[in-house]
Amino acid sequence: MFKDTSEKGLREAICEIGRMLYERGFVAGGDGNISARLPDGTLLATPTMVCKGRMTPSMVVHTDTAGKALPGEGRPSSELAMHLEIYRLRSDIHAVVHAHPPNATGFAVAGLALDKALLSEVVLTLGCIPLTRYGTPSTNELVDALTEFIPAHDALLLANHGAVAYGPNMETALSNMETIEHFAFISLVARQLGRERVLSREEVTRLQGLRGSYGSAA
């Protein structure tokens, strides 16, 4: 999935991910935004105030390295600054997905991080998912709230806002977003059942030792 990393392929991938997010209820209306970094450092980004379930490749905006739309392009999401900060701090990241998945956003609204070692798969892939402090969307407050967490994490909950996930390619960024929501749902069920069995420090250490090789044989 999403193997074509040309500009055309990435435009199509952004639209397909947008449809997937919309159909799964991870975004509503014009919510959310997606971006990809091209080899020359310029970006492809979702346009502002457009339903992610109804985008076409021509609607995806091409911007310069500072996030300014190139001549003839539309207007990128007002939250592109969040993506730029992730790209600035992580040279290994080439795709960012921001959405409002209901269960994960519920944790963010409740002021709860997803930072307990409950699922081995989450420890292996994301480690933990911290909660950033609140920052007004589309302002530097939001960017500043993320900065300290970006270097050590590939997924974050945004207080009273939603979630952001990123990776070296489009597929990984989407997968990380899916993992956030899946983990939030399982965590919620465990809390409703009245018991969360946290993995021991020894178990977590063993899992952390496997992180580099997890999935390599799949």
N, C-alpha and C positions, 0 to 999 in steps of 0.2 A: 504493500500500500504506500502511495505517495513516493514512489521511487524516482520519479522525474524531478530533478532539482533545477531544471531550467526555469527561466522566468515564467514561461507559459505553464509549465508543470506546477509551479508553486502557486500561481494564480488559481489554477483549478483545485489544488489541494486546499487552499484557504476557503474556497467556496464550499467544497465538500465537507470540511470540518465545521464550517458554519451551519450547514444543513444538519449535520449530526448533532451538534449542540442544541439546535432549535428543536429538532424532533424528540430529543431526550428530555426536554424541559430544563436544560442547563441555562438557557437564556430566554427572554421574552421581549417582544417588541424590538427596539433597537439596542438592547443590552449587549454587553460583551464586546470583545475585540480580539483580533488575531493578527499576527505579523510573522514575517520571515525575513531573514537577513541574506541578501545575495552575496556572492563572492567578492564583489567590489565594495561591500560595506553599505550600499544603499538598501532600502527596505521596501517590502511590499506590505501593505497594511489595509485592513478593512476600512471602508469609508464611514464617516460619522453618521449616526442616526439612520442606519439602514438595517432592516431585519436580516439577521444572519442566515435565516432559512431561505431567503430569496435573492441572494447575491448572484451575480454573473462575473466571470473573469474580468470583463472590461471595467467593472465597477471597482475592482481592487486598485488602491492608490499606490503609485510608485513615488517614494520620497528620497531625498538626499540623506546623508549620514546623520544630519541633525534633525531629521523628521519633517522637513519642509517639502511639501508636494512639488514635484518637478513640473515644468510647464506643460499645460494640457491635461494635467491630472485633476482629480477631484480633491476633496478635503478629507484628510485622514481623521481617525478617531481622536477626540480631545484627550484621551488617556494614553496616547502614544508615548508620552514622556516616561510612563512607567516601563514600557518596553525598552526604550532607549537606555534607561538606567540599568536594566538587566543585561543588555548587550554591552554596555560600557564596562561593567564589572566582570563579565564572563565571556571571554573570547571563545569558549567552547560551545556557547549557546547560539543557535541559528533559527529558533522558532519559539514563539510565546503565545499562550492561549489564556485569555482572561474571560471568566464566566461567573454565573451566579447559580451553581448547582444547589438545589433546595436544601438537602441535608447538610452539606458542608457550610452553606451560608447560614443555616440555622445555628451551627456551632459558632460561627463568626459573630453573629448577632448576640448570642448568649455570652460572648466573651470567653469562649473555651477553645483552646488549641487542641489539635489532634496529635498530641505528643507522647501518648502512652504506648509502650511496646506491647501491643495486643495481637497483631497479625504478623507472622513471620514474613509474608510477602511484602508488606509495607516496609518493614525494617530493611529488607534486602534491596528494595527499589528506591524508596524515598527517605528512609531513616525515620524522621519525624516531620510533622507539618506544623510549624509554629504559627502563632497568631501575631500579626503586626498591630501596632497601635492605630487608632483611627486617623485618617487623613482625608480631607475633603476631596472627592473625586475631581480629576482634571486640574489639580493644583500641585504645587511643589510639596505640600504637606504629605500627600499620598506617596510621592517619590521618596521623600526623606524617611517615611515610615518603613519603607522596604529595604533601604540601603544596607543596614547592618546584617540582614538575613540572607541576602542574595548570594554571597560567596559560598556559603556552606549548605544551601538548600536548593532543591529543584521544584519546590511547590510551597505556596504560602496561603494562609487564610488572611483575608483583609478585614479587619474589624468593621462590623456593620456595613459590609460591602459585598464580599464574594470571595473568589479565590483566583490565584494566578499560578500557572504551571509552565515550565519551559524545558527545553532539551536541545540536543544537537541537531534534531530534525523535526519535521512536522509530526511524524508518527509518535515519537517519544513524548513530545509536548502534549499531544492529545491523550496518550496513554496515562501520563502523569495526572492530567485533569480527571480522567475516569477513575484512577486510583483514589484520588482525594474523596470523590463522592461515594465510592464503594466503601471506603474505610469509614466515612462519616455515618453511613447507613448502618453498618455493622456495629459501630460504637454506640449508636443510638439504641439499637436492639439490645445490646448487652446491658446498657443502663436501665432499660425498661424491665429487663429480667432481674435486675437488682444485683448483678455481679460482673465485674471485669477481672479476668484472670490475667495479670500482667506478667510478661515473660521475665525471667530472672536475669540479673546482670550477666551471668555466665552464658545463658542462652543468647542474649543480645550480642555479646562479644563474638560468639561463634558465628552468628549470622553476619555480623559486620565483616568478618574475615572472608565470607563467601561473596560479598557484594560485587567484586570485580568479575567473577566468573558466572554469576547467576544468569541463567538464560542463554549462556553461550552454546549449550549443547542442543538447544531447542531447534 
